[in-house]
Amino acid sequence: MDVEMETSPSYFDPRDHSTREKFRRYGKRNSSSSISPQQKSGVSKFNEAKLLYEGPIIHSPTNAALLLENIKQEAESFDTDYFEETPSRTRSASKRRPSNDGHRIAEVDNGVDSIRRLGSHALKACKIEEDLLADNGDTTFTLFASLLDSALQGLIPIPDLILQFERSCQNVSESIRYESNISHRVVEDKLMRQKAQLLLNEAATWSLLWYLYGKGNEAHSGIFFLFNNSLASLFKVIGFVAWHLFHWVCYRFVLLHDSLLSASLVNEDLILRSHVGTYLPNSGIWYHTQRFLKKGSSAVNTVHHLDFDAPTREHAHQLPDDKKQDESLLEDVWTLLRAGRLEEACDLCRSAGQPWRSATLCPFGGLDVFPSIEALVKNGKNRTLQAIELESGIGHQWRLWKWASYCASERISEQNGGKYEIAVYSAQCSNLKRMLPICADWETACWAMAKSWLEIQVDLELARSQPGRIEQLKSYGDGIDGSPGGTDGTSQPSYGTESWPLQVLNQQPRDLSALLQKLHSGEMVHEAVTRGCKEQQRQIEMNLMLGNIPHLLELIWSWIAPSEDNQSISRPCDPQMIRFGAHIVLVLRYLLADEMKGPFREKLMTVGDRILHMYSMFLFSKHHEELVGIYASQLARHRCIDLFVHMMELRLNSSVHVKYKIFLSAMEYLPFSQGDDLKGSFEEIIERFLSRSRETKVGKYDESSDVVEQHRLQSLQKALVVQWLCFTPPSTITNVKDVSAKLLLRALIHSNILFREFALISMWRVPAMPIGAHELLSLLAEPLKQLSETPDTFEEYVSENLKEFQDWSEYYSCDATYRNWLKIELENADVSPIELSVEEKQRAIAAAQETLNLSLSLLLRKENPWLISVEGPVNESMEPLFLELHATAMLRLPSGESMCPDATVCAALMSALYSSVTEEVVLERQLMVNVVISSRDSYSIEVVLRSLAVEGDGIGSHILNDGGLLGSVMATGFKGELARFQAGVTMEISRLDAWFSSKDGSLVGPATYIMHGLSHRCCIPEVILRCMQVSVSLMESGNPPESHDQLVELVSSLETGFIHLFSQQQLQEFLLFEREYSICKMELQEELSS
């Protein structure tokens, strides 16, 4: 890396003072102070702090949990704010100003704020090297996301976005360089410089992308006027360059190189207060030689005259000091020529006392002869070259100047002249053999070959426009066809001006691939150039020049893809490269939208999606959840859904603040409802997420595991998923009220599904609360409070589901009071009755009475019975309708331990379920039972029941509210009363779904009445049995309940129908409680009578 940095182009880095030290001569002004680059900030709809405000409108979040989370974080960070500074988040904004080439009108002035490290200097010494630039990297990710967000909204055109990416890389790099001036350790400073250089290289790549794909074809309002009044030869070559791909690429690369180097010189002038070409007047006159000659001194190797031709004529040289000064002057001329600043180079030569050299650089009176529209516009109505061509012929003066420059470069090289003087004249005549050895970096070498090849093509095109000119060229040598030859670097013999450009023709590459190959392995190129070809950004630039976008994407993916031995996608090897890859994928998709067809489109979409997915996961792993939605919205539909579901599962137990960031990210950048098959929607993400949350999780079970406790703990994870539906959507989205209503409706529907499952796994009479159910109640408390404040808004959406939710809320309230009483009873049981205080006894009695009161309130509801829907299922189809009940369960032994199922157990259970009803019912209702071991968990089983729907069970109203046939069969297994199965073994159900299905087995819709009936069949008897248990306890304590007889009447009454919900064992238990109650009552009466 050290070597690569040393050979990197210095003109891309205005902060590198050492590389410009050689230009500080002749009384140049030094910078008096270190001035930090001025940074700008921008605006985007993306904002990490949207939790507490949206734009200029400050509001309080409607979610209490979120507000408390924000207050907690603010309080925790209060003390640390005095000791550390938090890097500010930057936003995007675009400012337009004219550029160097006249067409780059959309420049970005949106850099980043000054990057500051966290912590004190004492802490810096203890930081790990890989975290040194974390804040700079985070700023880059945020800045690029903000810019991209603005472009996706249509606020910034894609070509302008490319320029903003380029400027952002430059600004961040300058900030890092500026910070490197602070005292750091050697390793720290090295890492900072490396990162700064990588960002500068990336900026050059963005600039190249803009020139090749974003700049567009030049146009000018006066083009037709110029056609009639312009220089004929120049206009001819402009059209020639514009209509040939290779010529166009070379032309654009030359413009790019000129622009980058020119911008670097401007930055040096602004930052260092000195720049190329800052010389004292007449510094090019040989003062030392002049004084030497005035003294009457003479030397064999020293010139005797001071005219510029003296060294050649006298075969001598000026004094070494003057020669060194000349070489320094030519070094700056060479730099200005590479920056496209020909006029400044000529002015420099004139101000230095060498007007003759200025004339050799610009032989056409200051006209710009570069083949571009800008040259035509700049030259205007100047007819100097046109007049020359009318007199001497088209291209003659051009050819004469080229040939003279070639002779000068060869003669200076033969006389061991200065390398920069050789380079200056070689650049005027495309003499690569003399120019390439001086190009010590990849950009300069590529510029030299591209410019040389382009000018040779111009020479050949001008030759073709002259009758007989090509035949004349062919007569000078065998096999010359007027096109570039090999790459051996040899030149043709000099035949004079008429043979031009044969002298340098064979030095040029045949095509663009040959040009780039020559950079890799050419004999004339500098070793640093060959080494630079191996750099990642150089390989990217070469692929962009070739237009090989598919190979470019594969190349980027090969760099960032996880290795075979490390498949962790959340830890890519190069964060900056994966960021660059994601953004270039999106830019190319929008720039080349019209060309995305066939294999090219497939590669750009498939490989591009892999890169985008990896970058999204990287941002997620770095806790930039708020940024993910920008990139996820550009993924294919299935990838987008999978990505968000995966993130939501990983952040299920994170803070509310983190969850809300993911929620906002999906809400703002994805449509809420599915409208496009190519793009994922929030509803699809939620449906997939909710469905996966109910799937069986692989647990660590053994035969001694407590199934009930395992299910109780898993219920909390299932309940937490509903929190994603309880957040308030941002007000910026369309139809926010409808979206809020749909979220609440989906939360109620899913909560009710979970309530049914949680009720079945919490039947055991233990003090432990069903934490999943109570978590659901707490999560939905605030949304339902908002609903109560505006009931008319959501009534049509949620009335039926809200009624069921309220029923379950009342049930779990009764359940909580019972478990509280049971807990008190168990605590009192551990204490001797003699030592038990009156307060403790009264506490148990109060809890028991509260349990009875709440339970009877639930059981005695007449106008609105518990969990009974007014509407019943209606079959409008003439085809037979079937019912299906799908359940995932574990088998629990009477001891509470889990039972590992096998094929034999499954077969026995299936047979026992069949036997729970008569054979006539099986045949009449076409009952089918299937039991298999779950593919997800070897301790779980999958049970599927299917039967034909009949009147009163699937068709019409279901009067009994007991779940029908399927509910009856499942309840038998759940209650552990299967006649032909192991005694006391129960099915602990963790997932339960009921469906209407067609004859072919396809699911039509949910059969909610079965779920309600099954809950009725299981919950109501349990509530009554618990009341009996509490009544017995009160009777034993000498406080007979007043409602006991009423409870017995409820069970025996045909009007309530509760008697049909009891199984045989439950009736026996009820009778046992009644017997025990009667005995206690008689004992109490005897005590009172005695």
C-alpha positions, 0 to 999 in steps of 0.5 A: 500500500505504501508503494501504491500511495507513492506512485498515485497521481499527486495532482489529485491531492492538494493537501499533499504539501511535499509533492508541491515543494518542488514548485516553491521557487522564485519567491513564491508565496507560502501559505500563512495558515492552514485553512480547512476546506469549507464544507456545505450541508444539504437537504433530503427527506431522509433524517435519522432524527425523525423520531422527534421531528419531521422537517420544521414541524416539531411534534411529540411521538404518539407512541408512549414507549418510543417517547420514553425510549427517547427520553431515556437515551437523552438522559443517559447521554446528558453527562457524556455530552460534556466530554465528546462531540457527536459527528453531525449528520449531513444532508444533501443540497446542490448548487450550480456553477460553471465548470472548467470545460463549460458543460459541467454546470452542475457542481456539488457544493455539499461536502461534509461538516468538519470531521471530529474524533470522539473522546479526548486525546488520552483516549485516542492512544487506546483506540484500535486502528481499524476504528480510527476512521469510523466516524468519517466512514459513517458520515460517508454512508449517511451523506451518500444515502442522503444524496441518493434519496434526493435523486430518487425523489426527482430533486437531483438529475442522475448526472448531477448526482454523479457529480455530487458523489465525486465532490463528496468524496473529495470533501471527505478526503480533504477533511481527513487530510486536514485532520491528519495535520493534527498530532497522531501516531504514525499508524493512525496518520498512515491509515488516514492518508490511505483512506483519503487517497482511496476516496480521491481515487473513487472521486476520479472514477465518479468523474469518469462515469459522468464524462462517459455516461452522464455528460451527454452529447454537447449541443450549442444554440449557435452550432448551425451558425458555426457550421457556416462560418467556422474553420472547415477542418476543425468542424470536420474532425469534431463530427468525426470524433463524435460519431466513433465510439473509441474516439469519443471515449478517448476524447472524454477521457482527455477532458476528464484528465484536464478537468481533474488536474485543473481543479487540483491546481485551483485547490492548490492556489486556494489552499496553499496560496501558491500554484504552478506558474507563479514566477518572477518576471523574466525568470526564463532569461539565462541570468547566470549565463549572461553574467558569466559572458559579461565577465569575459569568461568562456567554456567549451560546453557553455554557449556564447550567445543568449538566443534560444537557438544557441544551444542547438547551433553551438552544440553547447549548454547554458550554465547548470543553474539556468538549465535547472531553471529552464527545466523547472519552467518546463515542468510547470508548462508540462503540468499546465498542458496536461490540465488543458490550460494551453493559454496559461502555459503560453502566458507563463512562457511569455512572462518568463521571457521566452515568447519563442517557446509560447509560439511553438506551443500555440502556432495558430494565433491562440486558436483552440484546435482541440476537436470539441464544440467548446473550441468552436464556441471559444474561437467564434468568428476567428478566421485565422486558420481558415485563411491559412488553409485557403492559402496552403490547403486544409491541414497543411499548417497543422501537419507542418507544426506536428512534424516540427514538434516531432523533430524537436522532441527527437532532437532534444532527446538525442542531445540528452535534453530535459525530460519535461522539454521532451514531454512538452513537444512529444505531447504536441505530436503524439510521440509516445516513445518519448512521452510515456517514460515521463508519465509516472502515474496511470492517469497521465499515461492513459491521458497521453495515449488517449490524446495521442491516438485521438490526434493521430486519428484527426490527422488521418481524417484530414488526410482522407479529406484531401484527394490522393493523400492516403495513397501518398502516405501508402507510397512511403512504406509497405503495408501502411493502411492509414491506421494505427499499427502495432505496439512495439514503439518503433517509428517510421523513418522520417520522410518530411512533412508529407509523410506525417503522421507515419513517423508516430503511427505505429506507436499508437494502439489499434483500439481501446482494448490495446490501449489499456493492454499497453498500460498493463504491459507496454515496454515504454510505460513506467513501472508505476503505471503498470502497478497502478493498473492493478488498483481496484479503482483503475480496474473499474475505470478501465471497464467503464471505458470499455463499456463492459458493465457486466464484467465490472459488476462481477469484478466488484462482487468478487472483491466484496463477496464473503470468502468461502470460509467466512460466509458472514455477509454482515462483515464485508472486507471493504466498506467503502468499496461495497458502498461504491458498488451499491451506488454505481449499480443504482446510477448505472440502472438509471443512466442506462435504463433504455439500454437494459435489455436481454443478458445485460439487463439480467446481469445488471439486475441479478449481480446488482441486487446481490451488491445492494443486498450486501450493502443493506446488510452492512448498513444494518450491521453498523446500526444504520437501520434508517438508511436501509430503506433507500437501498432495499426499495431498489431490490427485486420484490422477493429480495426486499421482503426477505431483507426486511423480514430478516432485519426485523427478526434480528432486531426483535429484542432491540430497543423501541428506538431501533425498531422504529428506525426500521419501521420508518425506513420501510414506511417511507421508501416502500409502498404500503400495499402491493401495486407493482409485482417488481417492488416489495410492499410494507404489507407483504413484509408484515405478512411474511414477518407475522407468518414466520413469527408463528413458525416452530422454533427449533428448541433445546428439548430433552425428555426432562424439559418442561413443555409448558414453561418452554411455550410460555417463554416462546410466547413472549417472542411471538407477542413482540412482533405486534409492536411493529404494527403499533408504531405511528406511521409518518405523516409524510406518507399518502393516506396516513389515516387509512394506513394507521387503520390498516395497521391497527386492524392487522394488529388486532387480527394477529393479536387475537390469533395469538390470544387463542394459542396462548390460552391453550398453552396456559391452561395449567394451574400454576402461578406463572403468568402467560407473559405473551398475552399480557405483552400483547395487551400492553402493546395495544393499550395505547393504539386502542386508547387513540381509537377510543378518542376517535371511534368513528374513524376506525369503526368500520375497520376494526369493530368485530376484531376489537370485540374479540380483543376485548373479550380476550382482555377480560379473559386474561384479566380473570386469568391474572386474578386467579394466578395471583390468588394461587400464588398467595395460596402457595406462599401461605401454604409454606407457613404454618397456619398458627404463624399465618397472620390475619393480614395474610389470610385476608389478602388470600380471601380478597384475591379469591373473591376478586377472582370469583367476581371477575369470572362470574362477570365473564360467564354471566354475559347474556347480551354479549356472550364471551367470544361468540360472533353474531355472524356465521360462515356462509357458503355461497358456492355450489361446490362442496366446501371443506373445513381444515384445522392445522395444528403444531403441538408437542406431546406432554406427559402427566409429569410435565415432561416432553415426549419425543414422537416417532412414527409409531407414536404418530400412527397411534395418535392418528388412530386415537383421533379417528376413534374420538368420533363414531365411524358413521361421522367419519364416513358422513363428514369425510373426516381425514386425520394426518399426524407427522413429525414436524420438519422444523423440530423433532419434538413437535408434531404437525396435525391436520384435520379435514372434514366436509362442511355441513349445515350448522358446521361450516354452512350457515350459523353455528349455534352451539359455538363449540368448534364443530366436528374438528373442534371437538376432535382437537379438544379431545386430544388437547384435554388428553382424553383420547381413548386409544392413546397413552393415558394422561398424554396431552397435546400442547398446541403452539400453533393453530389455524382453521380454514375453509378449503375447496375440493382440490385442497386449496385454502379459501379463507379462515374459518374463525368460528372453529377457533372461537368454538375450540377456545370456548370448549377449552376455556369456559370449562377451565374458568368454571373449574378454577372458580370451583377451586376458589370456592372450596378454598373460601369455604375451607377458610370459613368464608363461604362465597355467595355465588357458588350456587349460581355457578352450579346453576350455570353449568347445569342450565341448558340455556347456557349450554356450558354442560356440552363444553365439558369433557368426561374428565372435566365433569368428574373434576367438577363433581369432585370440587362440588363434593369437597365444597359440600363437605367443607360446608357441612363441617363449617355448619357443625362448627357454628352449631357447636 
